[in-house]
Amino acid sequence: MLRRLALCFLCVVINLTGCSRRSSADLPPIVTATPTVAPVFQERPTASPFVPPPTRTLLPTRPLVTATTVGDDDRSQLQVDPVYRDALSTGWSIANSALLTSVTLTETQVVALGRYAIAVTPSESTGILFFTITPESGIELRRDRVAALRLRLSGGNLPIANDAMTIAVVGSNRFSYWTPNDDSVTLSGRVTNSTEPLFPETRLYFLGLNRAIAPGEWAEIYVWLDDLIYEPEYTYVTGFYLKTSNDLVPQYYVDQIEWLVRAESSSNP
């Protein structure tokens, strides 16, 4: 009897062991997933063009004011010294301009004030409309008296982007007029007849123009000399120029060009 019970118990153990092995064999293998980077991090970031929001600021824009600029009360006392009003003032020349396809001083179709304006077509290379004081003029514009250059600018029926043109004011420590190869002004070891521009060429957006000049619009541009960055020290203002190329500005117009000058201080004896 005991032998029979032992055989039955042994059969039960064998059956349970077989079932356990079959159950283990039937289970699918556990697969551990390899960690991956989410697709959003795999994509290469692309640069999106910045489109400035539209502005309703009317031109002329208010010139930027910095700590180095003369105060509003002083500005109201500035004297006006014309360079162009329907014609070049005596003692001024544009003969030293370069790389211009055409330039006329008697434009009648696109005019800010008066009868005429200056119309300029730059060449494909960088064209320079250069206004200079002539040697025989007798004009003396001392740097310590000149506060700003003011002019009106238009693209006619085309816009002018506020980064498409630069304006520079030039000077001398030796002559009160412009002359080529004047090396009297230095800055960090450079001289005026070097290949690099010595005087700062400032884009329109650094001159307070916060948007493009729209077609048919005139902008009043101020170049406050005390606000210019990296300007060398010099005694006389001898000229200024506008610089751009045909692919940036196919044609532009300039009118009502003048210097804003501080009155001479009168000293009592």
C-alpha positions in Angstrom: 0.0 0.0 0.0 2.8 2.4 0.9 4.6 1.5 -2.2 1.6 2.4 -4.3 1.2 5.8 -2.6 4.9 6.6 -3.2 4.6 5.8 -6.9 1.5 8.0 -7.2 3.3 10.9 -5.5 6.3 10.5 -7.8 4.0 10.7 -10.9 2.4 13.9 -9.6 5.8 15.6 -9.1 7.0 14.5 -12.6 3.9 16.0 -14.2 4.2 19.3 -12.3 7.8 19.7 -13.3 7.0 19.1 -17.0 4.2 21.7 -16.9 6.5 24.2 -15.3 9.1 23.7 -18.1 6.5 24.0 -20.8 5.1 27.2 -19.3 8.6 28.8 -19.2 9.3 27.8 -22.8 6.1 29.3 -24.0 6.8 32.8 -22.6 8.1 35.3 -25.1 11.5 36.7 -24.5 11.7 40.1 -22.8 13.3 42.6 -25.1 14.8 45.7 -23.6 14.4 48.8 -25.9 17.4 50.7 -26.8 16.9 54.4 -25.6 16.6 56.8 -28.6 16.6 60.6 -28.9 13.2 62.0 -29.5 12.7 63.2 -33.1 12.3 66.8 -32.0 15.9 66.8 -30.8 17.2 65.0 -33.9 16.0 67.7 -36.2 18.6 70.3 -37.1 17.4 73.8 -36.0 16.8 76.1 -39.0 17.2 79.9 -38.9 14.0 81.8 -39.3 14.3 85.2 -41.0 13.5 88.0 -38.6 10.7 90.2 -39.9 10.4 93.4 -37.9 6.8 94.3 -36.9 5.2 97.0 -39.0 5.6 100.4 -37.5 3.4 103.5 -37.9 6.3 105.8 -37.1 6.1 108.6 -39.6 9.2 109.9 -41.3 11.2 111.9 -40.6 12.2 109.9 -37.6 13.4 111.5 -34.5 17.2 111.3 -34.3 18.6 109.1 -31.6 19.7 110.9 -28.5 22.6 109.7 -26.4 24.5 111.1 -23.5 27.1 112.6 -25.8 24.6 114.5 -27.9 23.9 118.2 -27.3 20.7 118.8 -25.4 17.4 119.9 -26.9 17.8 123.5 -25.8 21.2 123.6 -27.6 19.8 122.0 -30.7 17.2 124.8 -31.0 20.1 127.3 -31.1 22.0 125.5 -33.9 22.7 127.5 -37.1 22.0 126.1 -40.5 24.8 126.1 -43.1 23.4 124.9 -46.5 25.3 122.5 -48.8 22.5 121.9 -51.4 19.2 123.8 -51.8 18.2 123.6 -55.5 21.9 123.9 -56.3 25.3 123.3 -54.6 26.4 126.1 -52.3 29.4 128.0 -53.3 32.6 126.2 -52.3 31.1 122.7 -52.5 31.8 120.1 -55.2 30.8 116.5 -56.1 33.7 116.1 -58.6 35.4 113.6 -56.3 32.4 111.2 -56.5 33.2 107.7 -57.8 31.5 104.7 -59.5 28.3 106.4 -60.3 26.4 105.6 -63.5 24.7 109.0 -63.5 24.2 112.0 -61.2 22.2 115.1 -61.8 21.8 118.2 -59.6 18.6 119.3 -61.3 16.1 116.5 -60.8 12.6 117.9 -61.1 10.3 114.8 -60.8 11.3 113.7 -57.3 11.8 116.7 -55.1 11.5 117.2 -51.3 11.4 121.0 -51.2 12.0 123.7 -53.8 12.5 123.1 -57.5 15.3 120.6 -57.8 16.9 117.6 -56.1 20.0 115.4 -56.7 19.3 112.1 -58.6 21.9 109.4 -58.3 22.3 106.0 -60.0 25.1 104.0 -58.5 27.1 101.5 -60.5 27.1 97.8 -59.9 30.2 98.3 -57.7 29.9 100.5 -54.6 29.2 104.0 -55.7 30.1 107.1 -53.7 28.4 110.5 -53.9 31.1 112.6 -52.4 30.6 116.2 -51.3 33.8 118.1 -50.6 34.9 121.6 -49.7 37.0 123.1 -52.5 40.5 124.6 -51.8 39.5 128.1 -53.0 36.2 128.2 -51.1 37.4 129.9 -47.9 34.9 127.7 -46.0 36.1 126.7 -42.5 33.9 124.1 -40.7 35.6 123.4 -37.4 34.8 120.0 -36.0 34.1 121.4 -32.5 31.4 123.6 -33.9 29.7 121.2 -36.3 26.9 119.3 -34.5 25.3 117.4 -37.3 24.7 116.8 -41.0 21.1 116.8 -42.0 19.6 115.7 -45.4 16.5 114.3 -47.0 16.7 111.0 -48.8 14.3 109.1 -51.0 14.3 106.1 -53.3 11.7 107.6 -55.6 9.3 104.8 -56.7 11.5 102.2 -54.9 12.1 101.6 -51.2 15.5 102.0 -49.5 16.3 99.5 -46.8 17.7 100.9 -43.6 20.8 98.8 -44.0 21.4 99.5 -47.7 23.4 102.7 -47.5 26.1 104.3 -45.3 27.0 107.9 -44.7 30.4 109.1 -43.6 31.8 112.5 -42.6 35.4 113.2 -43.3 37.9 115.7 -42.0 41.5 116.9 -41.7 44.0 118.2 -39.1 45.9 120.2 -41.7 43.5 121.7 -44.2 40.0 123.3 -44.0 39.2 121.8 -47.4 39.4 118.3 -48.8 42.5 117.1 -50.6 43.5 113.6 -51.7 46.2 111.7 -49.8 45.7 113.9 -46.7 47.4 111.8 -44.0 46.9 114.3 -41.1 44.3 112.2 -39.3 45.2 108.9 -37.7 43.4 106.2 -35.8 45.0 103.1 -34.4 47.9 103.4 -36.7 45.9 104.0 -39.8 45.9 107.1 -42.0 43.5 108.7 -44.3 45.1 107.4 -47.5 45.0 103.7 -46.4 42.8 101.1 -48.1 40.5 100.9 -45.1 38.0 103.7 -44.4 39.3 105.8 -41.6 36.1 107.7 -40.9 33.1 105.7 -39.7 30.6 104.7 -42.4 27.3 104.5 -40.6 24.3 102.6 -41.8 20.9 104.3 -41.8 19.5 102.2 -39.0 22.2 103.5 -36.7 21.1 107.0 -37.6 17.7 106.5 -36.1 15.9 105.2 -39.2 13.9 102.3 -37.8 12.4 101.0 -41.0 12.8 101.1 -44.8 12.1 104.3 -46.6 8.8 103.5 -48.5 8.4 104.3 -52.2 7.5 107.9 -52.7 8.6 108.9 -49.2 11.3 111.3 -48.0 13.2 110.6 -44.8 15.0 113.3 -42.9 18.4 111.9 -41.9 20.5 113.3 -39.1 24.2 112.4 -38.6 25.1 113.6 -35.1 28.9 113.7 -35.1 29.2 113.3 -31.4 27.2 110.0 -31.6 29.5 108.4 -34.1 31.5 105.3 -33.0 35.2 105.1 -33.6 35.4 108.6 -35.0 39.0 109.9 -35.0 39.9 113.3 -33.7 40.3 116.0 -36.3 40.1 119.8 -36.6 38.2 120.5 -39.8 35.2 118.9 -41.4 36.1 118.7 -45.1 33.3 116.7 -46.7 30.9 113.7 -46.5 29.7 110.9 -48.7 26.8 108.5 -49.3 27.8 105.0 -50.2 25.8 102.2 -51.8 25.6 99.9 -54.8 23.1 99.4 -57.6 21.9 96.0 -56.4 21.0 97.5 -53.0 19.7 100.9 -54.2 19.1 101.2 -57.9 18.5 104.9 -57.7 18.1 107.5 -54.9 17.5 111.2 -54.5 19.0 113.7 -52.0 17.7 117.1 -51.1 18.0 119.9 -48.5 21.5 119.1 -47.4 22.8 121.2 -44.6 25.1 121.4 -41.6 23.8 122.2 -38.1 26.5 124.4 -36.6 26.9 125.7 -33.0 27.2 129.5 -32.8 30.7 130.8 -32.2 31.2 131.5 -28.5 31.9 135.2 -27.9 34.5 135.7 -25.2 34.6 139.0 -23.3 38.0 140.6 -23.0 
